[in-house]
Amino acid sequence: MPVGKLARYLLFAALIGITALTYLREQDQELATPPGPITASEQRADPSPEASPTGSGFDYYVLALSWSPSYCAAEGSNANRQQCASGRPYGFIVHGLWPQYERGYPQDCDTSQPRDVPFARAKQLSDIMPSTGLVVHEWRKHGSCTGLSQNDYFSMIRKALDRVSIPPAYRQPTPRAPVNPLVLEQAFVAANPGLTTGGIAVTCDREHLREVRVCLTKDLNFRACPEVERSSCRRRSVEMPGTQ
């Protein structure tokens, strides 16, 4: 091989060797360097689950579940048609999520939020609160006292309903024999671990079973509520009608 060509070959081989050695040293340094702190952008890339909004200015919530066929039967021709018209197979619906004091409760509070609820927003609740008027009424009377925005209040209603399991025997508005309110209360307690008889009230009028009221902390855990529990129905037997 000519001397000039051999020299060029040796120089090229040397350059390749230097490049490879430099790369290996950089790799060793990278492996030896501990990872730095997670940046804000990296944290946003893997967000934690969204926490429930926390209300203010009250002590706890009452989730009121109304037995819709009882309301419709008791109100007759005055009943809300969105809820009670034929073909509306509602069983338990949400009457409201009420902020409570240990004694008494706030209502119709001043708020920076609008008093009216947009129809589109009320419609989003129609599966659990079928009357638009009910949604607006509950926001004005109770939601306004939670310290929450409309969006957060209605979100809390859904989360509260998800927290409470309705016993399978009472999920459908099928006709049934008169019921003992105490039996219904015990069924709710059995279906909801952590719920006790001191944290629930089953209410009635002179004829019909009307509501199940469950007491929840602001972060939606079950709790006792003696004042609410005292409103429990004392009758041994009441009607729990089905849909027509």
Contacts in CASP RR format, 6 or more apart in sequence:
PFRMAT RR
TARGET T0000
AUTHOR 0000-0000-0000
METHOD contacts of the structure
MODEL  1
MPVGKLARYLLFAALIGITALTYLREQDQELATPPGPITASEQRADPSPE
ASPTGSGFDYYVLALSWSPSYCAAEGSNANRQQCASGRPYGFIVHGLWPQ
YERGYPQDCDTSQPRDVPFARAKQLSDIMPSTGLVVHEWRKHGSCTGLSQ
NDYFSMIRKALDRVSIPPAYRQPTPRAPVNPLVLEQAFVAANPGLTTGGI
AVTCDREHLREVRVCLTKDLNFRACPEVERSSCRRRSVEMPGTQ
1 9 0 8 1.000
52 155 0 8 1.000
52 156 0 8 1.000
52 159 0 8 1.000
52 219 0 8 1.000
52 220 0 8 1.000
53 148 0 8 1.000
53 149 0 8 1.000
53 152 0 8 1.000
53 155 0 8 1.000
53 156 0 8 1.000
54 218 0 8 1.000
54 219 0 8 1.000
55 99 0 8 1.000
55 146 0 8 1.000
55 147 0 8 1.000
55 148 0 8 1.000
55 218 0 8 1.000
56 146 0 8 1.000
56 147 0 8 1.000
57 99 0 8 1.000
57 106 0 8 1.000
57 145 0 8 1.000
57 146 0 8 1.000
57 147 0 8 1.000
58 99 0 8 1.000
58 100 0 8 1.000
58 101 0 8 1.000
58 105 0 8 1.000
58 106 0 8 1.000
58 145 0 8 1.000
58 146 0 8 1.000
59 99 0 8 1.000
59 100 0 8 1.000
59 101 0 8 1.000
59 102 0 8 1.000
60 99 0 8 1.000
60 100 0 8 1.000
60 215 0 8 1.000
60 216 0 8 1.000
60 217 0 8 1.000
60 218 0 8 1.000
60 223 0 8 1.000
60 225 0 8 1.000
61 97 0 8 1.000
61 98 0 8 1.000
61 99 0 8 1.000
61 100 0 8 1.000
61 156 0 8 1.000
61 160 0 8 1.000
61 215 0 8 1.000
61 216 0 8 1.000
61 217 0 8 1.000
61 218 0 8 1.000
61 220 0 8 1.000
62 97 0 8 1.000
62 98 0 8 1.000
62 100 0 8 1.000
62 213 0 8 1.000
62 214 0 8 1.000
62 215 0 8 1.000
62 216 0 8 1.000
62 225 0 8 1.000
62 228 0 8 1.000
63 94 0 8 1.000
63 96 0 8 1.000
63 97 0 8 1.000
63 98 0 8 1.000
63 160 0 8 1.000
63 161 0 8 1.000
63 163 0 8 1.000
63 164 0 8 1.000
63 213 0 8 1.000
63 214 0 8 1.000
63 215 0 8 1.000
63 216 0 8 1.000
64 94 0 8 1.000
64 95 0 8 1.000
64 96 0 8 1.000
64 97 0 8 1.000
64 98 0 8 1.000
64 211 0 8 1.000
64 212 0 8 1.000
64 213 0 8 1.000
65 92 0 8 1.000
65 93 0 8 1.000
65 94 0 8 1.000
65 95 0 8 1.000
65 161 0 8 1.000
65 164 0 8 1.000
65 166 0 8 1.000
65 211 0 8 1.000
65 212 0 8 1.000
65 213 0 8 1.000
65 214 0 8 1.000
66 92 0 8 1.000
66 93 0 8 1.000
66 94 0 8 1.000
66 95 0 8 1.000
66 210 0 8 1.000
66 211 0 8 1.000
67 91 0 8 1.000
67 92 0 8 1.000
67 173 0 8 1.000
67 208 0 8 1.000
67 209 0 8 1.000
67 210 0 8 1.000
67 211 0 8 1.000
67 212 0 8 1.000
67 240 0 8 1.000
68 83 0 8 1.000
68 84 0 8 1.000
68 88 0 8 1.000
68 90 0 8 1.000
68 91 0 8 1.000
68 92 0 8 1.000
68 93 0 8 1.000
68 130 0 8 1.000
68 173 0 8 1.000
68 243 0 8 1.000
69 90 0 8 1.000
69 91 0 8 1.000
69 173 0 8 1.000
69 240 0 8 1.000
69 241 0 8 1.000
69 242 0 8 1.000
69 243 0 8 1.000
70 208 0 8 1.000
70 209 0 8 1.000
70 210 0 8 1.000
70 239 0 8 1.000
70 240 0 8 1.000
70 241 0 8 1.000
71 79 0 8 1.000
71 83 0 8 1.000
71 84 0 8 1.000
71 210 0 8 1.000
72 79 0 8 1.000
72 83 0 8 1.000
72 84 0 8 1.000
72 243 0 8 1.000
73 208 0 8 1.000
73 239 0 8 1.000
73 241 0 8 1.000
74 205 0 8 1.000
74 207 0 8 1.000
74 208 0 8 1.000
74 210 0 8 1.000
75 84 0 8 1.000
76 84 0 8 1.000
80 130 0 8 1.000
80 131 0 8 1.000
80 133 0 8 1.000
80 134 0 8 1.000
82 88 0 8 1.000
82 126 0 8 1.000
82 130 0 8 1.000
82 131 0 8 1.000
82 132 0 8 1.000
82 133 0 8 1.000
83 90 0 8 1.000
83 93 0 8 1.000
83 130 0 8 1.000
83 131 0 8 1.000
83 134 0 8 1.000
86 244 0 8 1.000
87 243 0 8 1.000
88 130 0 8 1.000
88 243 0 8 1.000
89 172 0 8 1.000
89 173 0 8 1.000
89 243 0 8 1.000
90 130 0 8 1.000
90 173 0 8 1.000
90 243 0 8 1.000
91 171 0 8 1.000
91 172 0 8 1.000
91 173 0 8 1.000
91 242 0 8 1.000
91 243 0 8 1.000
92 166 0 8 1.000
92 170 0 8 1.000
92 171 0 8 1.000
92 212 0 8 1.000
93 128 0 8 1.000
93 129 0 8 1.000
93 130 0 8 1.000
94 125 0 8 1.000
94 128 0 8 1.000
94 129 0 8 1.000
94 157 0 8 1.000
94 161 0 8 1.000
95 134 0 8 1.000
95 138 0 8 1.000
95 211 0 8 1.000
96 129 0 8 1.000
96 138 0 8 1.000
96 142 0 8 1.000
96 157 0 8 1.000
97 138 0 8 1.000
97 142 0 8 1.000
97 143 0 8 1.000
97 153 0 8 1.000
97 156 0 8 1.000
97 157 0 8 1.000
97 160 0 8 1.000
98 105 0 8 1.000
98 142 0 8 1.000
99 105 0 8 1.000
99 106 0 8 1.000
99 142 0 8 1.000
99 143 0 8 1.000
99 145 0 8 1.000
99 146 0 8 1.000
100 215 0 8 1.000
100 225 0 8 1.000
100 227 0 8 1.000
100 228 0 8 1.000
102 227 0 8 1.000
103 227 0 8 1.000
104 227 0 8 1.000
105 145 0 8 1.000
106 145 0 8 1.000
107 141 0 8 1.000
107 142 0 8 1.000
107 145 0 8 1.000
108 140 0 8 1.000
108 141 0 8 1.000
108 144 0 8 1.000
108 145 0 8 1.000
109 143 0 8 1.000
109 144 0 8 1.000
109 145 0 8 1.000
110 144 0 8 1.000
111 144 0 8 1.000
111 145 0 8 1.000
111 147 0 8 1.000
113 144 0 8 1.000
113 149 0 8 1.000
113 150 0 8 1.000
114 150 0 8 1.000
115 139 0 8 1.000
115 140 0 8 1.000
115 144 0 8 1.000
116 136 0 8 1.000
117 132 0 8 1.000
117 135 0 8 1.000
117 136 0 8 1.000
117 139 0 8 1.000
117 150 0 8 1.000
119 132 0 8 1.000
121 135 0 8 1.000
121 150 0 8 1.000
121 151 0 8 1.000
121 154 0 8 1.000
122 129 0 8 1.000
122 132 0 8 1.000
122 133 0 8 1.000
122 135 0 8 1.000
122 136 0 8 1.000
123 132 0 8 1.000
124 154 0 8 1.000
125 135 0 8 1.000
125 154 0 8 1.000
125 157 0 8 1.000
125 158 0 8 1.000
126 132 0 8 1.000
128 157 0 8 1.000
128 158 0 8 1.000
128 161 0 8 1.000
129 135 0 8 1.000
129 138 0 8 1.000
129 157 0 8 1.000
135 154 0 8 1.000
139 150 0 8 1.000
139 153 0 8 1.000
139 154 0 8 1.000
143 153 0 8 1.000
146 153 0 8 1.000
146 156 0 8 1.000
148 156 0 8 1.000
156 220 0 8 1.000
159 220 0 8 1.000
160 216 0 8 1.000
160 220 0 8 1.000
163 216 0 8 1.000
163 220 0 8 1.000
164 188 0 8 1.000
164 192 0 8 1.000
164 195 0 8 1.000
164 214 0 8 1.000
165 191 0 8 1.000
165 192 0 8 1.000
166 188 0 8 1.000
166 191 0 8 1.000
167 184 0 8 1.000
167 187 0 8 1.000
167 188 0 8 1.000
167 190 0 8 1.000
167 191 0 8 1.000
168 191 0 8 1.000
169 187 0 8 1.000
170 184 0 8 1.000
170 187 0 8 1.000
173 242 0 8 1.000
173 243 0 8 1.000
174 242 0 8 1.000
175 241 0 8 1.000
175 242 0 8 1.000
176 240 0 8 1.000
176 242 0 8 1.000
178 237 0 8 1.000
178 238 0 8 1.000
178 239 0 8 1.000
178 240 0 8 1.000
179 209 0 8 1.000
179 237 0 8 1.000
179 238 0 8 1.000
179 240 0 8 1.000
180 236 0 8 1.000
180 237 0 8 1.000
181 202 0 8 1.000
181 204 0 8 1.000
181 209 0 8 1.000
181 232 0 8 1.000
181 233 0 8 1.000
181 235 0 8 1.000
181 238 0 8 1.000
182 202 0 8 1.000
184 202 0 8 1.000
184 209 0 8 1.000
184 212 0 8 1.000
184 240 0 8 1.000
185 197 0 8 1.000
185 200 0 8 1.000
185 201 0 8 1.000
185 202 0 8 1.000
185 212 0 8 1.000
185 232 0 8 1.000
186 197 0 8 1.000
188 195 0 8 1.000
188 200 0 8 1.000
188 202 0 8 1.000
188 212 0 8 1.000
188 214 0 8 1.000
189 195 0 8 1.000
189 196 0 8 1.000
189 197 0 8 1.000
189 200 0 8 1.000
192 214 0 8 1.000
192 222 0 8 1.000
194 222 0 8 1.000
195 214 0 8 1.000
195 222 0 8 1.000
196 222 0 8 1.000
196 224 0 8 1.000
197 229 0 8 1.000
198 215 0 8 1.000
198 224 0 8 1.000
198 225 0 8 1.000
198 226 0 8 1.000
198 229 0 8 1.000
199 214 0 8 1.000
199 215 0 8 1.000
199 222 0 8 1.000
199 223 0 8 1.000
199 224 0 8 1.000
199 225 0 8 1.000
199 228 0 8 1.000
199 229 0 8 1.000
200 212 0 8 1.000
200 213 0 8 1.000
200 214 0 8 1.000
200 215 0 8 1.000
200 229 0 8 1.000
201 211 0 8 1.000
201 212 0 8 1.000
201 213 0 8 1.000
201 228 0 8 1.000
201 229 0 8 1.000
201 230 0 8 1.000
201 231 0 8 1.000
201 232 0 8 1.000
202 209 0 8 1.000
202 211 0 8 1.000
202 212 0 8 1.000
202 213 0 8 1.000
202 232 0 8 1.000
202 233 0 8 1.000
203 209 0 8 1.000
203 210 0 8 1.000
203 211 0 8 1.000
203 212 0 8 1.000
203 213 0 8 1.000
203 231 0 8 1.000
203 232 0 8 1.000
203 233 0 8 1.000
204 210 0 8 1.000
204 233 0 8 1.000
204 235 0 8 1.000
204 238 0 8 1.000
207 238 0 8 1.000
207 239 0 8 1.000
208 238 0 8 1.000
208 239 0 8 1.000
208 240 0 8 1.000
208 241 0 8 1.000
209 233 0 8 1.000
209 238 0 8 1.000
209 239 0 8 1.000
209 240 0 8 1.000
213 228 0 8 1.000
213 231 0 8 1.000
214 222 0 8 1.000
215 222 0 8 1.000
215 223 0 8 1.000
215 224 0 8 1.000
215 225 0 8 1.000
215 228 0 8 1.000
216 222 0 8 1.000
216 223 0 8 1.000
217 223 0 8 1.000
END
